[in-house]
Amino acid sequence: MNTWVQHARDRAAIVFNSILGIILAFIGQRAPEKFTQVTKLRVTFSAALLFSFVYASPSFAQEFDPDDTIIVYGGFGYLDGEQQPWLHDLIRRGSDGRSKYVGLGSSLQRDVRSAAQRDLSDSDFSRWTSYPIIYSSTDLLNAHKIKSGSESLSTRDAFSSFGRAYLLVFSGGFEHDARYTQVQDGGLVFAYSAVGVSATLVDLKGGNEILLSATHMGILGVQEDARKLNALNSDEETVGRFAQIYREGAAGAMSSLAKLARSSNPKSISKAWDVYAVTGGFVPDREVSKFAAELFDWTPAAEFGSFCQPLNYCDPSSQACKAMLGYLTTATSEVLSKSGYRVLPPLSWQNQAQKSSSIALRTLSLPSSGLPDIVQSAQVNYDPKQATVKVVPVLAAATVTAGISKDGTFSADAYSAVTVLQAARTDTGACDTVIEEFGLGKMSQATVTDSARHNDSVTDLSGQQLITLRAIRESVLSTEGIPQ
C-alpha cells in the first residue's frame, strides 16, 4: 500500500478511536449493559435456536416427511419495477414472451440455473427432500415414480401427490446505480452499481411462509475517461453491469442458503424458532454523526422508535438517503446470513413509510419457473412481524480525513464509517412488545481511500456519498462477535 494512503488510514484510525467513547456513550444510553457484549445466557439461547430456524405450525415436526416433499426451482423472480427497475427489465417478459433485454435476461436466468444445478448438491437439502431439486416436468415425473412406483398421467397429478412443495427462488430487494466525477488527468468518471439478492425457500402448500432465506449484496465499480461519459451512462452499459452483479449476488446468496439448509433439521423443529428481519436503518443525533446526517440528507433524531418499523428521517426527495438505508439493511442481512441465521429478505429499504401490512403478501413473478404450467408466480409472505428478532443497523459516525503525500503530488482522502447492530426480541403477535434489547456483535469501523493527483483532484458530492456508502458496507460486513 502506498505510504500516503497508509498515513491517511492511520489518521482515520486516530479519529475513530477519539470518537469511540462518544459512540459507546450513545449506545449505553439506549441499553446500558446490552450493547457491549451478548450475555452468556443469550448466546446459549441463540445457539440452541440457531439450527431450528424453520417456521411452521406446532404439528410441522410430527407431520414432516422428506419422502412426501419436493423442492421446485423457481429461477429469478421479480416483485415490481419500482424497487428493481433493471432486474425488472432484464427478466420480465412482455406479451411477446420476450424481456426488454432478452439476450442478457436469458443469459442471467440460464447462468443462475446452471450454477444452482452445479453448486447445490442433493446433500444440501437431504433433510428436506428425498429427491433431487425439480428443474423440469421430467424431474417431477421421475420424483413421482420414485415415490409411488407408478407413472403419472400429468404433471399436475404428480405435483398434487406430494404433501409438501417448496419453491427455491431468487429475488432482488435492493438496487442502486450512481456515478461521480473526479478531475484527474483530464477527468475520470466512476460508476458503482449495487444489488441485494435473496435466495429463499417458500412453502407453496403451507401459507406461503418463508422457510429458509439468505441474502447477499453485490457491488461493481468501473471507471472511464470523462470524455466517454455518454458510453458509461448508456442503458446497454448499465444493464450489462447489473446482469453481472445479479449473477454474482445469486451465487453468494445460494452459498449461504445451502449452508443454512445443511444445518437446519425440519424433523426436530419445535415452537422455539428464531427468524431475523432487518427492518430499517438509523443515524443518531450526535456530534460524531453530523457529517453522515448532512451527507445523506438525514434529519438527526434521538430515537428511531419501533424496532418493527423504525422511523425514517430521510428527506423524501433524497436518493442518496434511500441508498444509505439500502446499503445498511442489505449488508446487515448479508452478514447475518453468512453467520448462519435465517433472515427475511429486506424489502422495505426504499420506502420505509410503508406499513408492514402493505409489504406482507407480495406477488413474486417467476418467468423461468421449473414448472411453468403449475407455478408461474407465488404469493410470498414478507411481513417483518413474523420475525422474532428485529435488527436495526446504526450508522454511528462517518468521517473524511484528508491526506497528502510528502511531495504534495498526491492526495489520499480516507472515508470512514462506524456501524453497530442493534436488535430486539419481540412478540410476534404484538410486534412492538419488546422482550429484550441486545447488540449483535461488536462495533465495527471501515475505511475506503480516494487517491488522486492533489492539485487536480475534485471529488464531488456524489463521490463523497458513494465512497462513504462503500465504507458503510465494509464496516457492516466486517462486524465481529456475532454469535454463530
ROLOMAR-8435 format. One line per 4 residues: number of its first residue (from 0); for each residue x, y, z of C-alpha. Coordinates in pm, whole numbers, plus 50000, padded with zeros to 5 digits. Each point is the difference from the previous one (the first is absolute). Example, Ala and Ser with C-alpha at 12.3 -4.5 7.8 and 13.67 -1.06 7.14 Angstrom:
2
0) 51230:49550:50780; 50137:50344:49934
! end
This chain:
484
0) 50000:50000:50000; 50129:50349:49915; 50149:50186:50298; 49769:50301:49980
4) 49698:49771:49975; 50114:49820:50315; 50050:50334:50174; 49646:50102:49907
8) 49866:49674:50141; 50206:50047:50317; 49854:50346:50049; 49652:49860:49943
12) 50069:49739:50270; 50100:50274:50243; 49676:50186:49926; 49806:49678:50051
16) 50162:49933:50337; 49937:50355:50114; 49626:49972:49938; 49964:49641:50119
20) 49922:50106:50356; 49731:50239:49881; 49833:49729:49795; 50017:49751:50287
24) 49831:50260:50218; 49717:50026:49745; 49963:49623:49991; 50005:49981:50376
28) 49713:50246:50021; 49794:49775:49776; 50070:49682:50200; 50265:50043:50271
32) 50138:49652:50034; 49875:49831:49687; 50198:50152:49715; 50355:49926:50106
36) 49957:49624:50002; 49742:49729:49963; 49937:49828:50331; 50082:49631:50045
40) 49634:49926:50047; 49914:50164:49671; 50282:49825:49815; 49885:49666:50137
44) 49638:50078:49911; 50089:50115:49647; 50223:49698:49940; 49722:49768:50105
48) 49767:50166:49750; 50248:50048:49718; 49949:49661:49844; 49621:49997:50032
52) 49911:50307:49799; 49713:49871:49795; 49661:50156:50054; 49706:49763:50008
56) 49689:49905:50187; 50048:49812:50330; 49925:49671:49824; 50258:50058:49723
60) 50272:49784:50157; 49768:49702:50051; 49858:50022:49649; 50316:50069:49806
64) 50115:49723:49765; 50280:50058:49745; 49855:49718:49788; 49684:50209:49961
68) 50182:50326:49924; 50138:50155:49682; 50199:50318:49931; 49911:50180:49676
72) 50249:50236:49837; 49839:50338:49933; 50288:50192:49845; 50041:50375:50033
76) 49673:50167:50092; 49906:50367:50019; 49758:50198:50213; 49953:50325:49814
80) 50177:50253:49783; 50021:50269:50267; 50258:49851:50232; 50186:49789:49743
84) 49962:50176:49662; 50306:49837:49841; 49912:49648:50119; 49644:50066:49883
88) 50122:50092:49650; 50238:49704:49995; 49755:49721:50076; 49640:50124:49966
92) 49847:49861:49685; 49753:50197:49794; 49704:49873:49801; 50243:49875:49734
96) 50174:49781:50260; 50319:50206:49985; 50163:50229:50257; 50128:50348:49913
100) 50357:49871:50004; 49922:49648:49885; 50361:49892:49943; 50137:50114:50335
104) 49683:49893:50184; 50003:49649:49856; 50371:49971:50072; 49946:50107:50362
108) 49725:49743:50057; 50197:49728:49824; 50322:50070:50191; 49828:50009:50340
112) 49817:49676:49924; 50325:49833:49887; 50173:50122:50316; 49720:49856:50214
116) 50021:49665:49821; 50377:49999:50042; 50041:50143:50352; 49690:49879:50186
120) 50051:49632:50066; 49731:49756:50106; 50172:49976:50337; 49938:50372:50067
124) 49626:49934:50022; 50008:49632:50096; 49815:50073:50326; 49732:50187:49808
128) 49926:49770:49710; 50087:49652:49884; 50011:50111:49635; 50225:50217:49785
132) 49884:50360:49954; 49724:50021:49737; 50124:50202:49700; 49748:49867:49746
136) 49682:49799:49959; 50217:49698:49920; 50168:50033:50341; 49658:50019:50165
140) 49870:49689:49822; 50316:49811:50098; 49956:50102:50364; 49638:49884:49990
144) 50105:49665:49853; 50261:49953:50275; 49740:50079:50264; 49703:49801:49867
148) 50165:49741:49776; 49764:50093:49718; 49981:50243:49711; 49797:50320:50030
152) 49767:50111:49723; 50072:50370:50052; 50233:50239:50178; 49707:50144:50195
156) 49908:49656:50136; 50362:49935:50086; 50027:50337:50176; 49681:49937:50196
160) 50128:49663:50119; 50260:50166:50225; 49884:50132:50333; 50261:50278:50006
164) 50150:50208:49721; 50265:50263:50060; 50103:50265:49751; 50370:50089:49962
168) 50007:50352:49860; 50234:50297:49961; 49874:50355:50035; 50139:50351:50014
172) 49923:50242:50281; 50253:50279:49952; 50129:50167:49687; 50215:50311:49977
176) 50198:50162:49720; 50199:50324:50024; 50317:50161:49873; 50235:50281:50085
180) 50266:50203:49823; 50353:50057:50121; 50207:50260:49817; 50327:49819:49943
184) 50210:49973:49683; 49720:50146:49792; 49721:49853:50213; 49883:49659:50113
188) 49646:49879:50055; 49936:49724:50253; 49677:49798:49982; 49882:49769:50278
192) 49708:49761:49981; 49874:49804:50301; 49728:49740:50051; 49862:49780:50272
196) 49902:49644:49907; 49813:49757:50223; 49984:49623:49951; 49680:49877:50161
200) 49817:49677:50070; 49623:50065:50001; 49729:49760:50116; 49764:49980:49700
204) 49745:49787:50181; 50026:50149:50347; 49900:50365:50009; 50280:50136:49779
208) 50231:50024:50300; 50372:50051:49950; 50166:49693:50145; 50363:50083:49928
212) 50155:50314:49857; 50344:50154:49953; 50109:50331:49846; 50316:50112:49822
216) 50097:50353:49891; 50184:50038:49673; 50187:50315:49892; 50193:50084:49685
220) 50205:50311:49927; 50141:50111:49667; 50190:50309:49891; 50012:50175:49666
224) 50148:50308:49839; 49759:50292:50043; 50001:50048:49623; 49824:49662:49973
228) 49733:50091:50255; 49716:49942:49756; 50114:49643:49942; 50024:49937:50375
232) 49650:50142:50051; 49841:49797:49721; 49725:49756:50092; 50187:49717:49828
236) 50310:50061:50215; 49797:50033:50320; 49782:49694:49948; 50310:49797:49921
240) 50148:50094:50340; 49678:49907:50176; 49978:49664:49825; 50352:49924:50123
244) 49943:50096:50363; 49658:49831:50017; 50177:49684:49886; 50266:50042:50268
248) 49742:50094:50264; 49801:49685:49928; 50313:49788:50039; 50075:50154:50340
252) 49642:49962:50123; 49993:49641:49872; 50310:49913:50199; 49854:50138:50325
256) 49666:49827:49941; 50171:49665:49944; 50190:50042:50327; 49675:50080:50181
260) 49817:49705:49843; 50276:49758:50106; 49992:50120:50361; 49619:50010:50033
264) 49809:49686:50085; 49626:50021:49924; 49939:49680:50194; 50111:50158:50327
268) 49810:50325:49968; 49824:50120:50314; 49811:50316:50089; 50334:50153:50101
272) 50114:50144:49667; 50171:50324:49912; 49956:50217:49694; 50190:50325:49941
276) 49885:50305:49805; 50201:50314:49930; 49725:50258:50019; 50179:50329:49932
280) 50301:50218:50072; 50080:50297:50222; 50240:50291:50044; 49999:50133:50360
284) 49993:50365:50102; 50361:50026:50117; 50287:50231:49911; 50200:49710:49855
288) 49704:49913:49774; 49954:50352:49860; 50209:49943:49686; 49801:49685:49913
292) 49667:50173:50059; 50093:50296:49780; 50155:49783:49730; 49689:49784:49964
296) 49725:50259:50061; 49898:49842:50329; 49831:50203:50273; 50176:49907:50327
300) 49779:49847:50267; 50055:49859:50347; 49801:49678:49953; 49893:49784:49707
304) 49673:49895:50163; 49871:49649:49942; 50226:49707:49913; 49716:49868:49787
308) 49988:50311:49784; 50276:50250:50078; 49923:50362:49924; 50139:50132:49674
312) 50169:50339:50031; 50110:50019:49635; 49920:50297:49783; 49722:49842:49788
316) 50163:50124:49681; 50351:49874:50080; 50115:49698:49802; 50327:50004:50196
320) 49814:49952:50328; 49801:49710:49859; 50327:49850:49879; 50151:50032:50348
324) 49708:49802:50145; 50035:49746:49722; 50371:49950:50066; 49944:49973:50377
328) 49709:49753:49987; 50135:49784:49717; 50354:49972:50138; 49858:49916:50344
332) 49779:49729:49848; 50308:49858:49827; 50221:49990:50309; 49723:49828:50198
336) 49944:49751:49714; 50370:49917:49991; 49988:49946:50377; 49742:49725:49948
340) 49684:50190:50090; 49669:49976:49821; 49935:50357:49883; 49690:50123:49821
344) 50074:50181:49671; 50037:50375:50076; 49732:50147:49774; 49896:50318:50182
348) 50323:50196:49953; 49880:50232:49726; 49677:50122:50154; 49996:49966:50375
352) 49683:50206:50015; 49817:49686:49890; 49808:49814:50266; 50123:49648:50057
356) 49658:49870:49896; 50049:50150:49653; 50311:49786:49940; 49869:49690:50175
360) 49875:49803:49700; 50174:50079:49673; 49964:49828:49666; 50330:49865:49874
364) 49987:49944:49623; 50201:49700:49878; 50071:50019:49626; 50251:49710:50020
368) 49815:49764:50230; 50097:49634:49978; 49627:49918:49978; 49851:50289:49797
372) 49665:49827:49955; 49958:49973:50378; 50207:50273:50166; 50011:50325:49800
376) 49997:50225:50305; 49982:49972:50375; 49845:50204:50277; 50281:50032:50253
380) 49961:50120:50358; 50273:50261:50064; 49835:50152:50309; 50279:50095:50247
384) 49758:49939:50288; 50058:49626:49962; 50364:50046:50102; 50076:49941:50366
388) 50308:50224:49985; 50003:50342:49834; 50336:50158:49916; 50074:50369:49939
392) 50351:50086:49876; 50121:50337:50128; 50240:50224:49810; 50159:50134:50317
396) 50258:50220:49827; 50153:50088:49665; 50314:50204:49940; 50227:50112:49720
400) 50370:50057:50075; 50220:50178:49746; 50348:49863:49927; 50274:50135:49773
404) 50322:49835:49887; 50328:50151:50123; 50076:50160:49666; 49650:50147:49978
408) 49925:49815:49677; 49732:49758:50110; 49706:50006:50238; 49844:49703:50175
412) 49679:50097:50175; 49882:49733:50245; 49625:49953:50034; 49906:49805:50315
416) 49672:49862:50130; 49920:49865:50346; 49702:49767:50033; 49833:49799:50275
420) 49712:49751:49980; 49718:50048:50248; 49745:49723:50042; 49687:49918:50196
424) 49812:49681:50064; 49631:50079:49960; 49661:49842:50037; 49889:49896:49651
428) 49638:50048:50096; 50058:50350:50135; 50295:50112:49793; 50084:50308:50208
432) 50018:49798:50322; 50375:49973:50062; 50108:49704:50211; 50367:50101:50007
436) 50246:50225:49817; 50355:49896:49925; 50295:50069:49773; 50103:49766:49720
440) 50375:49982:49986; 50249:50277:50064; 50010:50354:49873; 50172:50004:49661
444) 50199:50252:49798; 50124:49999:49641; 50191:50247:49783; 50002:50048:49623
448) 50260:50231:49845; 49960:50229:49701; 50340:50063:49837; 50071:50261:49732
452) 50246:50261:49879; 49971:50263:50269; 50001:50314:49789; 49738:49874:49758
456) 49783:49793:50234; 49637:50097:50049; 49763:49740:50142; 49644:50128:49970
460) 49714:49943:50244; 49888:49684:49820; 50354:49867:50037; 50008:50069:50373
464) 49666:49822:50036; 50104:49696:49796; 50336:49955:50172; 49830:50029:50340
468) 49739:49744:49890; 50283:49759:49918; 50148:50062:50346; 49659:49935:50158
472) 49975:49666:49820; 50352:49896:50098; 49940:50102:50361; 49682:49793:50033
476) 50149:49696:49824; 50305:50007:50229; 49787:49988:50318; 50163:49755:50241
480) 49859:49811:50296; 49662:49900:49855; 49905:49672:50174; 50034:49710:49757
! end
